[in-house]
Amino acid sequence: MNSEIKTLPLLPLRGILVFPYMVIHLDVGREKSVQAIEEAMVDNKMIFLATQREAQTDEPGVDDIYQVGTVAEVKQLLKLPGGTIRVLVEGIARAKIRTYEGLEPYFKVEIDQYSEEFEKSSEIEALMRSLVYQFEQYVKLSKRIPPETVVSVVNLEEPGRLADIIASHLALRIEDKQKVLESIDIVERLEKLCSIVAKELEIVELERKINIRVRKQMEKTQKEYYLREQMKAIQKELGEKDERVAECEELREKIAKAKLPKEVEEKAIKEVERLEKMPPMAAEATVVRNYLDWVLSLPWSKSTRDRLEIKAAEQILDDDHYGLKNPKERIIEYLAIRKLAKKMKGPILCLVGPPGVGKTSLGRSIARALERKFIRISLGGVRDEAEIRGHRRTYVGAMPGRVIQGMRQAGSKNPVFLLDEIDKMASDFRGDPASALLEVLDPEQNSTFSDHYIESSFDLSNVMFITTANNMWSIPRPLLDRMEVIQISGYTEEEKLEIAKRHLLPKQIKEHGLTADMLSLSETAMRKMIREYTRESGVRSLERNLASLCRKTAKRIVAKEATKVKITAQNLEQFLGVPRYRYGVAEQYDEVGIVTGMAWTEVGGDTLVIEVTTYKGNGRMTLTGKLGDVMKESAQAGYSYVRSRAGELEIPGELFEKYDMHIHIPEGAIPKDGPSAGITMATAIASVLTGRKVRHDVAMTGEITLRGRVLPVGGIKEKVMAAHRAGIKMIIMPLDNKKDLEDIPGNIRKQLEFKLVDHMDQVLELALLEKEETNSLSVPEAAATMDNPPFTTGVEHQEVQQQGGTQLPS
């Protein structure tokens, strides 16, 4: 192929490429380009056209322009308003830039112009025929090129011209067109273009298939719509209505309005289509209807707005509950964070405490403070996993689990959800509901909670879960790990008094149809009722007694015995009978072998009297009072410690071999177990063996080791409050439990003397009186001789059983 060297002005093209034999209009607006056109018009109307590599470049440099372009002749020139020139150019021949001779005021380049010379061979002929055939197929499928173009292309004899014209008509990228333009060799150009056209043909064929599929789908939808409308019109004319069709149409409308997640919406529509094809009386049709009813009634996107005013929330919580500082503080913190961070996962709080302290009602108050819906479900006795996750729809009578049922009842996706009695769940062959609850209460999982019945993920991350329990140790460890535990240990006497005045008494007066002026209850009477008629951590028993007063008042008013009833401490027994409990000291006297301990129970703290006596025998030890293994081991450890310290305590060694020992804890029908009575039993054993009396106003708790170390125990707050109720003045407790004193109310701390010990010697020094010491309340001391060792009398046993919260015989 021959070439000719020429020097021409260069016109850079943006987003377009000109082939030889191509006639096209160009709009020229850039200053350099205008100068190049003007120069070409002055000279011989010849100009070199080369395309920019990037169309966005406004001021292209030498490296921004392709080397191969087209020599063209300016056929026509028209100046437009704004300085733009429209030119009509015709491509003449390919050319390649040798050098740039000038860059200002326009590009001037020296080029090699190629002339196309060829000898027609069978290979070229075959390539031309293949190219023409592919081009014809392309035109038929694409519908973008007029059919007349094919006629003009078929009649071309020059292979180079054929390739250039076809390339100019194809909708190719600039890079692909440039490759064709740069192919100087005709055979190479034809092969490259055949490959490009074949690829474009595949794309066009694929587009056609997609269009046909879309059109068919549209036609099907339109046809179904048309037929349904026809059916409606026919039924309307006949005055008939197909119930099944009407039901399915109604369901479709509900699905469209429900704003369901895409996955759920698709599943619901599929179920409607299944329902449409079923006979109306088919058993499965009822299952599908129930399923759709559940899906459509769930709050997939509905939520309530939180009240984020902290002062208002504090006022509501204080109005509903007296005390409970920690839970209230946690709720206020949650509100503060919600105000700062709009998107926050709902917390999972676990309120742990004895019955009657207000755990459930606190959840209701939290919902009122947040202005959220409140849902409560009880988990006591639940042993079937399906209660939480629901049944699969294959079962007869299948239903969603309690969580989904609660969400439907709430009608919003962010309620306050109370899971009551979480520590009373059980497990059997039907599954472990506690494990199923992990997905509900795990903040990382509950955004995609899956119920077996619904079979679609439901978002529980906005729900505020509150769980309640009497005993934290009954909750499975993995479940407890997901929750934030807030201990509610019980109320002090002053708190009970305020709760009764503010909440319980007005509530009972209203429920019994009375008015405030019909019943007058003095504060001293209320305090006496708390001390002598109730013995509890909560206020349920107190409320029952107040209800009893209201009933008796209502009877007197209805019988016209009185118009107003005034109850004082003096006449309280007329309404409630003889006091059930003794209020005051746990023991009235300093005695040998009787020690007051402190115990934790599921219903709060309590005092525990431990009695020890000795009698002639052969050194055996008897334990009674329905004690558990831990208590028995503590007694053995205490006995071993005292025996190891016999010399220091001045205990004759013969006592351990010639006398049996009986350790008894009254209220023998009640099971007792736990690691907190070690030092109490050791003190009682030391007292009876040394003949030294134990201070009656002292209560103690702590575990003992064989070396006499005192180990920490739990439930300090509950135990201390129980001791305070019993009138104890001094508390002996382990040194390691010092941190637990912060949980005890300040007014109780002031009334008690706390002695923190870390060794049993300190306990004995504090609790045991010297033999010569007497107390104003002491009974005559028993003889402490070898033949008659110290022991507690039957009278004293009876007296002991009447102490420490035990009900008096009627």
Residue pairs with C-beta under 8 A, 6 or more apart in sequence:
1 114
1 115
1 116
1 117
1 184
1 185
2 114
2 115
2 117
3 112
3 113
3 114
3 115
4 112
4 113
4 115
5 98
5 110
5 111
5 112
5 113
6 46
6 71
6 95
6 110
6 111
6 113
7 101
7 108
7 109
7 110
7 111
8 40
8 46
8 47
8 48
8 71
8 108
8 109
8 111
9 35
9 36
9 37
9 39
9 40
9 43
9 47
9 48
9 106
9 107
9 108
9 109
10 36
10 47
10 48
10 50
10 65
10 69
10 97
10 100
10 106
10 107
10 108
10 109
11 26
11 28
11 33
11 36
11 37
11 47
11 48
11 49
11 50
12 32
12 33
12 50
12 51
12 52
12 60
12 64
12 65
12 107
13 26
13 49
13 50
13 51
13 52
14 51
14 52
14 55
14 57
15 55
15 174
16 24
16 26
16 51
16 174
17 51
17 174
17 177
17 178
17 181
18 24
18 49
18 69
18 70
18 72
18 89
18 91
19 70
19 91
19 164
19 165
19 167
19 168
19 177
19 180
19 181
20 70
20 91
20 92
20 93
20 94
20 160
20 161
20 164
21 90
21 91
21 161
21 164
21 165
22 70
22 90
22 91
22 164
22 165
22 168
23 75
23 88
23 89
23 90
23 91
24 88
24 89
25 86
25 87
25 88
26 86
26 87
26 88
26 89
27 80
27 84
27 85
27 86
28 34
28 37
28 84
28 85
28 86
28 87
29 82
29 83
29 84
29 85
30 58
31 105
32 105
32 106
32 107
33 106
34 83
34 85
35 105
35 106
36 47
36 106
36 107
37 47
37 74
37 77
37 85
37 87
39 106
39 108
40 46
40 47
40 74
41 74
41 77
45 73
45 74
45 75
46 71
46 72
46 73
46 74
46 92
47 71
47 72
47 73
47 74
47 89
48 69
48 70
48 71
48 72
48 95
48 97
48 109
48 111
49 69
49 70
49 71
49 72
49 89
49 91
50 65
50 66
50 67
50 68
50 69
50 70
50 97
51 65
51 66
51 69
51 174
51 178
52 60
52 64
52 65
52 66
53 64
53 65
53 66
54 64
55 174
57 64
62 100
62 103
65 97
65 107
66 178
66 182
67 96
67 97
68 94
68 95
68 96
68 97
68 178
68 181
68 182
69 94
69 95
69 96
69 97
69 181
70 91
70 92
70 93
70 94
70 95
70 181
71 91
71 92
71 93
71 94
71 95
71 111
71 113
72 89
72 90
72 91
72 92
73 89
73 90
73 92
74 87
74 88
74 89
75 87
75 88
75 89
75 90
76 87
76 88
77 85
77 86
77 87
77 88
78 85
78 86
78 87
79 85
79 86
80 86
91 164
93 113
93 114
93 115
93 116
94 113
94 114
94 116
94 181
94 184
95 111
95 112
95 113
95 114
96 111
96 112
96 114
97 109
97 110
97 111
98 109
98 110
98 111
98 112
99 109
99 110
100 107
100 108
100 109
101 108
101 109
101 110
102 108
114 184
116 158
116 160
116 161
116 186
118 124
118 158
118 159
118 160
118 186
120 159
123 187
124 159
124 186
124 187
124 190
127 159
127 187
127 190
127 191
127 194
128 159
128 162
128 190
130 194
131 162
131 163
131 166
131 190
131 193
131 194
131 197
132 153
132 154
132 162
134 194
134 197
134 198
134 201
135 150
135 153
135 166
135 169
135 197
136 150
137 201
138 145
138 170
138 197
138 200
138 201
138 204
139 145
139 147
139 149
139 150
141 201
141 204
141 205
141 208
142 171
142 204
144 171
145 169
149 169
152 165
153 162
153 165
153 166
156 162
156 165
159 186
159 190
160 186
160 189
163 180
163 186
163 189
163 190
163 193
164 180
166 193
166 197
167 177
167 180
167 181
167 193
167 196
170 196
170 197
170 200
171 200
172 196
172 200
176 196
179 192
180 189
180 192
180 193
180 196
183 189
183 192
228 245
228 249
231 242
231 245
235 241
235 242
243 280
244 275
244 276
244 280
245 276
247 275
248 272
248 275
248 276
251 268
251 272
251 275
251 292
251 296
252 269
252 272
254 296
255 265
255 268
255 269
255 272
255 296
258 265
258 296
258 300
259 300
259 301
260 268
260 295
260 300
260 301
261 300
261 456
263 456
263 457
264 295
264 300
264 456
267 295
267 455
267 456
268 292
268 295
268 296
271 288
271 291
271 292
272 292
274 288
275 285
275 288
275 289
275 292
278 284
278 285
278 288
279 285
287 393
287 398
291 393
291 453
294 400
294 404
294 408
294 453
294 454
295 454
295 456
297 408
298 404
298 407
298 408
298 454
298 458
299 407
299 408
299 410
299 411
299 412
299 413
300 413
300 458
301 413
302 411
302 412
302 413
303 412
303 413
303 414
303 462
304 371
304 372
304 373
304 412
304 414
304 415
305 371
306 335
306 338
306 370
306 371
306 372
306 414
307 313
307 369
307 370
307 371
308 335
308 338
308 339
310 332
310 335
310 336
310 339
312 369
313 331
313 332
313 335
313 369
313 370
314 328
314 332
316 365
316 368
316 369
317 328
317 331
317 332
317 365
317 366
317 369
318 328
320 361
320 362
320 364
320 365
320 368
320 503
321 328
321 358
321 361
321 362
321 365
322 495
322 498
322 499
322 502
322 503
323 491
323 495
323 498
323 499
324 358
324 362
324 488
326 486
326 487
326 488
327 349
327 351
327 362
327 486
327 488
330 347
330 349
330 484
330 486
331 366
331 369
334 347
334 464
335 369
335 370
337 344
338 344
345 443
345 461
345 462
346 414
346 443
346 460
346 461
346 462
346 463
346 464
346 465
347 464
347 465
347 484
348 441
348 443
348 465
348 466
348 467
348 482
348 483
348 484
349 464
349 465
349 466
349 467
349 483
349 484
349 486
350 422
350 466
350 467
350 468
350 469
350 472
350 475
350 480
350 483
350 484
350 485
350 486
351 359
351 362
351 363
351 466
351 467
351 468
351 469
351 486
351 488
352 468
352 469
352 470
352 471
352 472
352 485
352 486
352 487
352 488
353 359
353 470
353 487
353 488
353 489
353 490
353 537
353 538
354 470
354 489
354 490
354 536
354 537
354 538
354 601
354 602
354 603
354 604
354 718
355 470
355 537
355 538
355 540
355 603
356 536
356 537
356 538
356 539
356 540
356 541
357 488
357 489
357 490
357 491
357 537
357 538
357 539
358 488
358 538
358 539
359 468
359 488
360 376
360 418
360 420
360 468
362 466
362 488
363 374
363 376
363 416
363 418
363 466
363 468
364 374
364 376
364 418
366 416
366 464
366 466
367 373
367 374
367 415
367 416
368 374
370 416
370 464
372 412
372 414
372 415
372 416
372 464
373 410
373 411
373 412
373 415
373 416
374 415
374 416
374 418
375 406
375 407
375 409
375 410
375 415
375 416
375 417
375 418
376 418
376 420
377 402
377 403
377 405
377 406
377 417
377 418
377 419
377 420
378 420
378 421
379 419
379 420
379 421
379 422
379 424
379 425
379 433
380 420
380 421
380 424
380 425
381 424
381 425
381 426
382 388
382 425
382 426
382 433
383 425
383 426
383 427
383 428
383 430
383 433
384 430
384 431
384 433
385 430
385 431
385 432
385 433
385 435
385 436
386 401
386 430
386 431
386 452
387 401
387 402
387 433
388 401
388 402
388 403
388 433
388 436
388 437
388 440
389 401
389 436
389 450
389 451
389 452
390 398
390 399
390 400
390 401
390 404
390 451
390 452
390 453
390 454
391 397
391 398
391 399
391 452
391 453
392 398
392 452
392 453
393 453
393 455
398 453
399 405
399 453
400 408
400 451
400 453
400 454
401 436
401 451
401 452
401 453
403 417
403 440
403 449
403 451
403 460
404 451
404 453
404 454
404 458
406 415
406 417
407 413
407 415
407 458
407 460
407 463
410 417
413 459
413 462
413 463
414 462
414 463
414 464
415 463
415 464
416 463
416 464
416 466
417 463
417 464
417 465
417 466
418 466
418 467
418 468
419 437
419 465
419 466
419 467
419 468
420 467
420 468
421 468
421 469
421 470
422 437
422 467
422 468
422 469
422 475
422 479
423 469
423 470
423 471
423 472
423 474
423 475
424 470
424 474
425 433
425 434
425 437
427 433
427 434
434 475
434 476
434 479
435 476
435 478
437 479
438 445
438 478
438 479
438 482
439 445
439 446
439 449
439 450
440 446
440 449
440 460
440 465
441 465
441 467
441 479
441 482
441 483
442 482
443 461
443 482
446 459
446 460
446 461
446 463
447 457
447 459
447 460
447 461
448 457
448 458
448 459
449 457
449 458
449 459
449 460
450 456
450 457
450 458
451 458
467 483
469 475
470 602
470 603
471 602
472 480
472 485
487 717
487 743
489 537
489 604
489 605
489 717
489 718
489 721
489 743
490 536
490 537
490 538
490 604
490 605
490 717
490 718
490 721
491 499
491 537
491 538
491 539
492 721
492 724
492 745
492 747
492 748
493 527
493 530
493 531
493 725
494 747
495 745
496 530
496 539
496 542
497 523
497 526
497 527
497 530
499 539
499 542
500 526
500 530
500 539
500 542
500 546
501 523
501 526
504 539
504 542
504 543
504 546
505 521
505 526
505 546
506 516
507 543
508 543
508 546
508 547
508 549
508 550
509 515
509 516
509 518
509 519
509 550
511 547
511 550
512 547
512 550
512 551
512 553
512 554
513 554
514 550
514 553
514 554
514 557
517 564
518 553
518 557
518 563
518 564
518 565
519 549
519 550
519 553
519 564
519 565
519 567
520 564
520 565
520 566
520 567
521 546
521 549
521 567
522 566
522 567
522 568
522 569
524 568
524 569
525 567
525 568
525 569
525 572
527 569
528 569
528 572
528 579
529 542
529 545
529 546
529 572
529 576
530 542
531 581
531 583
531 725
532 579
532 580
532 581
532 582
532 583
533 541
533 545
533 576
533 579
533 580
533 581
534 541
534 542
534 545
534 581
535 541
535 580
535 581
535 725
535 805
536 542
536 603
536 604
537 603
537 604
537 605
537 718
537 721
538 603
538 604
545 576
548 575
548 576
549 567
549 575
549 576
552 565
552 575
553 565
556 562
556 565
557 563
557 565
567 575
573 579
578 808
578 810
580 807
580 808
581 805
581 807
581 808
582 802
582 803
582 808
583 725
583 727
584 726
584 727
585 696
585 697
585 726
585 727
585 728
586 596
586 607
586 609
586 696
586 699
586 723
586 726
586 727
586 728
586 803
586 804
587 594
587 596
587 609
587 696
587 800
587 803
588 696
588 777
588 799
589 696
589 775
589 777
589 778
589 779
590 693
590 694
590 695
590 696
590 769
590 775
590 777
590 778
591 693
591 694
591 696
591 779
591 792
591 796
592 687
592 688
592 691
592 692
592 693
592 694
592 781
592 782
592 790
592 791
592 792
593 611
593 612
593 613
593 684
593 687
593 688
593 694
593 790
593 791
593 792
594 609
594 610
594 611
594 612
594 684
594 687
594 694
594 792
594 796
594 800
595 609
595 610
595 680
595 681
595 683
595 684
595 687
595 694
595 698
595 700
595 767
596 607
596 608
596 609
596 610
596 680
596 696
596 698
596 699
596 700
596 723
596 726
596 728
596 804
597 607
597 608
597 609
597 610
597 676
597 677
597 680
597 681
597 699
597 700
597 701
598 605
598 606
598 607
598 608
598 676
598 699
598 700
598 701
598 719
598 720
598 722
598 723
598 731
599 605
599 606
599 607
599 608
599 672
599 674
599 676
599 677
599 701
599 719
599 722
600 606
600 674
600 676
600 714
600 715
600 718
600 719
604 718
604 721
604 722
605 715
605 717
605 718
605 719
605 720
605 721
605 722
605 723
606 722
606 804
606 805
607 699
607 722
607 723
607 726
607 728
607 803
607 804
607 805
608 665
608 672
608 677
608 680
608 804
609 665
609 666
609 800
609 801
609 803
609 804
610 663
610 664
610 665
610 677
610 680
610 681
610 684
611 663
611 664
611 665
611 666
611 684
611 792
611 797
611 800
612 661
612 662
612 663
612 664
612 681
612 684
612 685
612 687
612 688
612 792
613 661
613 662
613 664
613 688
613 791
613 792
614 655
614 659
614 660
614 661
614 662
614 688
614 689
614 789
614 790
614 791
615 659
615 660
615 662
615 791
616 658
616 659
616 660
617 658
617 659
617 660
618 657
618 658
618 660
619 656
619 657
619 658
619 659
619 660
620 660
620 661
621 635
621 636
621 639
621 660
621 661
621 662
621 663
622 660
622 661
622 662
622 663
623 631
623 632
623 635
623 663
623 664
624 662
624 663
624 664
624 665
624 668
625 663
625 664
625 665
625 666
625 667
625 668
625 672
626 668
626 669
626 670
626 671
626 672
627 635
627 665
627 672
627 673
628 671
628 672
628 673
628 674
629 673
630 673
630 674
630 675
631 665
631 672
631 673
631 674
631 677
634 675
634 677
634 678
634 681
634 703
634 704
635 663
635 681
637 678
637 682
637 704
637 705
637 706
638 678
638 679
638 681
638 682
638 685
638 704
639 661
639 681
639 682
639 685
640 706
641 682
641 704
641 705
641 706
641 707
641 708
641 760
642 649
642 651
642 682
642 685
642 686
642 689
643 656
644 706
645 708
645 761
646 652
646 653
646 656
646 689
649 686
649 689
649 690
649 764
650 690
651 689
651 690
652 786
654 786
655 689
655 786
655 789
659 789
661 685
661 688
663 681
663 684
663 685
665 672
666 800
666 801
666 804
666 806
667 801
667 806
674 713
675 703
675 711
675 713
676 701
676 702
676 703
676 713
676 714
676 715
676 719
677 701
678 702
678 703
678 704
678 711
679 700
679 701
679 702
679 703
679 704
679 710
679 732
679 757
679 760
679 763
680 700
680 701
680 702
682 704
682 760
682 763
683 694
683 700
683 763
683 764
683 767
683 768
684 694
686 692
686 764
686 768
687 693
687 694
687 767
687 768
687 790
688 789
688 790
688 791
688 792
689 789
689 790
690 768
690 771
691 771
691 781
691 782
691 784
691 789
691 790
692 768
692 769
692 770
692 771
693 768
693 769
693 773
693 775
693 778
693 781
694 767
694 768
694 769
695 730
695 766
695 767
695 768
695 769
696 775
696 777
697 727
697 728
697 729
697 730
698 728
698 729
698 730
698 731
698 732
698 766
698 767
699 719
699 723
699 726
699 728
699 730
699 731
699 732
700 731
700 732
700 733
700 763
700 767
701 713
701 716
701 719
701 731
701 732
701 733
701 734
702 710
702 711
702 712
702 713
702 732
702 733
702 734
702 737
702 757
702 763
703 710
703 711
703 712
703 713
703 734
704 710
704 711
704 760
705 711
708 759
708 760
708 761
709 758
709 759
709 760
710 734
710 735
710 757
710 758
710 759
710 760
710 762
710 763
711 734
711 736
712 734
712 736
712 737
713 734
713 737
716 733
716 737
716 740
716 741
716 743
716 744
717 740
717 743
717 744
720 731
720 744
720 748
720 752
721 744
721 748
722 805
723 731
723 752
724 748
724 751
724 752
726 803
726 804
726 805
728 752
729 752
729 753
730 752
730 753
730 754
730 755
730 766
731 752
731 753
731 754
731 755
732 755
732 757
732 763
732 766
732 767
733 754
733 755
733 756
733 757
734 756
734 757
734 758
735 756
735 757
735 758
736 758
737 756
738 756
741 749
741 754
755 762
755 766
757 763
757 766
769 775
771 784
779 796
782 788
782 790
782 791
782 793
783 790
784 790
792 800
802 808
